[in-house]
Amino acid sequence: MTSPPPALAVPEARRPGIARALRRLLRGRRGPAFDVAHLSSVHRWTDNRVHMREAATAAKHHRTLLVAVDSPTTVPETGVHVVLLPRRRRAARVVLSTSRAALLALRSGAGVVHLHDPELLFVVPVLKLAGRRVVFDAHEVISEATADKDYVPEALRRPFVLLSRLLVWFAGRACDHVVVATAITARDYPAHKTTVVHNFPRLRAEEEALRPLADRAPRAAFIGVVSEARGSRVVADAATSPAFPAGWHLDVAGGPYPDDALSVFDDAVAAGRATVHGLLSPEDARDLLLDARVGVVVLQPGTAYEKVFSTKLFEYLAAGIPVVCSDFPVWREVVEPYGCVRFVDPTDPDAVARALAWYAEHPDELARQGAAARRAAVEVFDWAKEEPALLGVWAALGAPDRAAAGDGPVAPGSSVRARPGATSPGRAR
């Protein structure tokens, strides 16, 4: 089975005229090539939630388009037709990338458009005018996340927070449905049109026959976006702390924010205690965990992170490794019952180092918690358990189930990466 025709060019009007051309543009072509279009002007096309979970799930049942930002990494084929947007600075992104993404969605003919960024909410009226059903995906508590943005000047922080609350209100009323990553986030939206889809990882074949932790090298893993808000400086200082376990090593993998964020690990690297791998593909990052004994996730307090869950926490559990993690009440409530974590003060590097040392000194407990971590991932924190709710959202909005009908969605292995900003998104790079 081949991928659907690009079908993104708008037929020319029979007669000149701006009004006719605009109607054609908004209507899209007859007989849409796609059923569901996922849009993100912020996230890379390799993003775990946007592509590897949600769009890949859609592609099992619907002809699926993903418009997202270019990335130097890649992912396995998913059957999703991908169109790339160029990486742009924030102001240009808000204006150019959002409008470009909306235009591509309109031209695709997709009946359901799934938005992954608050800045895309500005195009909802256009999408609704064109008859599209719109889903907004709230990955976090938006108003609190806005308050944490370091690029917002202090004097403008309150107006930005008020604007974000207005956008949340608008999303709850203008969009046909809202998908959220946590029950806490769901409180901001109308209950009758909100569905919680947790950001749990998809379990992989590579994790079905895990090596015992005692057979792995004494290594701790710190993966994900590398930024101070996500604990990079604390982890770097922990690696050079006298309490850091002798003979252990720290593996760091992830894209830096800002661009020089990885430099905080220079001392640990110079001391032979850390290796910085930089940005890896989602699959390569998870492969790194297969050789680790412990994972570290110490998102910082006083941020929106206290009310959302790091997807890395659950990826550690899927790899069968216990976790040193931030002692947040919400996190403790969710993962403490499974007996596979040690909670620490996320601002204290020595506390992080001591937690790692505890695992080094208690190999039996390390093995027990590793087994408990994997069991929790299989029984509870598995993306496969979230898929039915998400598929139900798209079905309720009219997306046809191609698999059930027998004509099939885009075939696995047929993803197309278009050149960023290309005028014909069907062209492969």
N, C-alpha and C positions, 0 to 999 in steps of 0.2 A: 504494500500500500504506500502510496506517495503522499507528500504533504499537499495540502489544498493549494489551489492557485493563489498567488499573491492577492489578486483582486482588490488592490488598494487604490487603483487609479479611478478618478471620478469621470464618468462619461461627459463629453462636451455637450453643451446645450445646443439644440438645433438652431436657435436664434441667439444673437448676442443679447446681453442683458445681465446686469448685476443681480437683479432679483432672482432670475431663473438659475443663474450659476450658484447663488447662495442656497437656493432650495435643493438643487442637485447635491451640493456639497454636504448639507446637513442630512439629507435622506440617505446618502451612501448608494452603493450600487444595489440593483435588484438581485435577490438570491445571495444573501451574505455568505462569504467564505468562512467566516468565523462565528462562533456562538458566544464565546466569552473572551473579553479583552482585559488583561491585567495591565495597569498603568502605574509607573513610578518614575518620577523625575529626580528622585533622590537616591534610591537604592541601585546598587549594581545588579546587572542581569543575573549574576550568580548567587544572589541573596538567598539564604536558606528559606525564610518564610515566604518571600514573594515568589520565587521560582521553584526551588526544590521541594517545597511542600504544597503551596496552594495552586500555582499554575500547573505543576506536574500532576496534581490530583485532578484538576479540571481536564487535562489532556487525556485522561483515561476514559472520559465520557463525552467530552465536548471538543469541538474544533477551537483551539485555544491560541490566542495571540498574547505575547508579552512585549510591552514597550518599557524598556528600562535602560539604565546608564551603562556605558561601556566599562569593561574591566580587563585587566591584563591576565586574569586567570580564566579557567574554563570549568565546565561541569559535564558529567555524563549526559548522554542524550536522553531527553524526556518526552519527545513528541510535541513539545511546545514550539510554536513559530515565534522566533525572537527578532525584534527590531531594536537596534541600539540607538541611544541618544548620546551625543558627545558629552564628556565631562565639562562642566562650566562652573564659573564662579557663582556665588549664591544669587546675586541680583539678576544675572543673565539667565540663570536656571529658572528662577521663578517666572520670568517673562517668556523666555524662548522655549525652554524645555516643556513647561506645562502646556503651552499652546500647541507645540508640536505633537505632544503625546495625545492631546485631545483630538487633534485633526486626524491622526493616524487611527484612533479608535472610531471616529465617525466614518472614515473611508473604509474601514474593515467591514462595516456592516454588522458588527457584533451586537446582538440584542441586549447583552448584559455587559456592563463596564464596571470593573472592580478597581477602585482607587486605593492606593497604598500610602499616600502622603497628604497631610493637611493642606499643602499649597495647591493641590489639585482640586480642592473643593470649590475654587473660584470658577472652574469650568463646568460645574454641575448644571447651572441653568441652560447652557448650550446643549449639553448632552440630553437633558430632559426635553428641551425644545425639539430635538431630533427624534424623540420617541424612545430613547434608550432607558433601560432599567439600570439604576446606579447603586452599587454597593460601596460603602466606605469602610475601610479596614483600619481600625484604630489600634496600632501596635503598642501604644503606651497611653498614659494619662496626659493628654496633650497640654493642658494648662500648666501642669507642674513641670513637664518637660521643657516648655517654653521659658519658664522662670529660671531653669538651669543653664540655658544657652549662654556660653561665654561671649558670643559675638554680639549679644544685646547689651547696649550701654545701660548702666544702672539707672540713669534718669528715664530711660524708655522702657524699663522692664515692666512696670505696672501697665502702661498702655498695651504692650505686647501681650501680656497675660489676659487683659480684657478682650483683646482681639481674638486670642485663641479660644476663649470661652464663648465668644460670639460664633466662631466657626464650629465649635462643638454643638452649640444650639442649632445652628443652621444644618449641620450634617444630620442631626437627629430628625429634622423635619423635612428637609429637601430630598434626602436620599431614600431609596426604596427599602434599603436594609443596611444595618451596621453590623460588622463583624469585629469582635474585640478579642484581645489575647488573654485577658484575665477577667474574673468576676468583678474585681474592683473597678476596672475601666468601664464595665457595663453599666455602672451606676449613673454615668453621665448621659446615657441615651435612653430613649423610650423602650421600655421592656418588651412591648409587643413586636418590635421590629429589630431586636438585637439578639445576636447569637454569639456565645463564647466559643472560640476555637483556640485552644491552648497551643502555645508554640513549642510543642514537644518534637523531638527529632524523629525522623523516619529510621527505623532499625534496619541495619544492613547485614548482608550475608557475611561480611568480614568480621562481624562481632559475634557470630554464632558459636565459634570455637576459639574462645579467648585463652591466651597463655596464662597460667597462674601468675599472680603478681610477684611471687618469690622468684620466678624465672625471668622477670623483666629487670632491666637495669634500674638502679635507684635514681629515678628521674621524676620530677614534678612538671606538670604542664600548665601553662597560662596562655590560653588562646582567645581569640576574639579581637575586637577593636582595641587598639592600645592607646589609652588616654588616661589622664589623671582621674577623671570621674569614674572610670572603670578600674581604678586601683593600680595603675601601672607603676607609679612611683613607690607605693607601699610594697608591692611585690619586688621591685628592684632593690629596695633597701633591705627587704627580708633576705634576699639572696646573699647580701654582704654582711648580714647580722652574725654576731658570734654564736647565736642560737641555731643558725642554719645547720642541718645535720651534716656531719662529716661524710665525704664521699658521694653526696647527692649532687644532682645537677638540675638546672631549671631550663626547660624548653619554652621559648616565647614565639608565638606565631600570631600574626594579625596585621591589619592595615593600621598605620599610625594616624592619630589625630591629636594635634596638628602634625604636619609632615615630619617634624623633628622629634616626635614623641618617643621613638625608639632609643634615643640617646640616653635616656635615664638608666638604661641597662649597661652602659659602657663600662662602669666600674665592675659590675658582676661578670661581664664578659672578660675583662682584663684579668680578673682573679681566677678565671677558669671555672666559674660556677654557673654560667649561663650561656646558652646559644640562642641567638636571635635569628629566626628563620624568615622574618618579614611576612608579607602577604602571601598566603597559600590559598589554593582553591578550597572550597568547603570539604571536599572529599579528602584532600591531602591533609588538611588540618585534623580531621577525624582519624585518619590513619596514624598520625603522630601520637594520638592517645593510646593506640594499641601497644606502644612501647613504654608507657608511663605507669607509675604506681599510684600517683595521687594527682588530682586536679585542683587548681586554685581559681576561685572567683570571688573577688573582694570589691564589689561595687561600693561606691562611697555613700555615706549617709548624707541626709540633707538634700537629696536629689529625688527625681521621680523614680529612680531605680528601686527605692524602698517598697514600691507598690507594684512592681512588675518583676518577672523572673528572667534571669539571664538564660538564654537558650543554651549557653555553654554548660551551665550546671547540669542540664539533662543530657547533653552529649557526653559529659564525663560519666554519668551513670550508665549510659548505653555502652560505654567502653569497659564497664566493670571496674571502675576505679572510685574509691571514696573521695570526698571533696572537702577542702578547707574553704569555708564560705562565710560571707557577711552574716552577722547575727542580727538579722532584721525579723521583727515579729511575724510578718507574713511568710517569710521564707521558713522560719522555724515551724510554723503551723503546718506547712505543706510537706516538708521533707524530713523533719525530725522523726516522725513515727517509723520511718524505714531503717533507721539505724545505720546510715552510711555517710554521715557528715560530721565534721567538727566545726562548730560555730566559733568565730573569733571577732574581736573588735577590728573592723576593716580599716581603721586608721592607724593601727599599731603594727609596724613591720616585725617587731620581735614576737608578737603574738602569732603572726603567720608563720614565722620561722619555728617557733616552739611547737606549733601544731604539726608541722612537717616532721620535726624531730620525734614527736610522740609516735607517729606512724613508723618511723625508722626503728624506734626502740620496741615496738610491739608488733612483730610480724604476724602473729596469730590474729590479732585484732584487725590488722590491715587486710588479711585474707578474708576474714569474716565480713568486714564492711564492703569489700570489693564484691563478694558474692551477693550481699544484700543490695548493693547498688544495681547490679545487673538484673536482679529479680524485680526490683522496683521499676526499672525501665521497661521490662517485658510485660509486667502485669498492669502498670498504670501509665507511665510517662512515654507513651508510644503514639506517634502521629497517626497510625492506622486507626486508632480509636477516635480520632478527631474528624476524620474524613467524612463519615456519614452526615454529620451536621452541616459541614460546608457544602457538600453536594446537594443537600436539601435546600439550602438557600438559593443556589443557582436554579435548581429545578422549579422552585416556587415562583421564580421570576421569569420562567418561560424558556430557559435554555434547554434545547432538545437533547435527550440522552442518545447519542449516536451509537454507543455500544449496545444498548438495549434494543435499538431499532435494527441493528445488524449492519449498518453502513459504516460504522466505526469513526472514531475521531482521527486526528493526525496520527500517523503511524509512529511508534517509538523509533527513534533513530533518525527522525526527519527534521530536527530543529534546524532553523536557518538563522545565521547571524548576519544581519545587514550592516553595511558600512554606516557608521554614525552620521546621521543627518542626510543619508542618501535619499534622493527623491523617489526612488522606486524601492520600497522596503523589502520586496521579495528577492532582491539580489543578494546572494551570499557573499560573504567576505572571503 
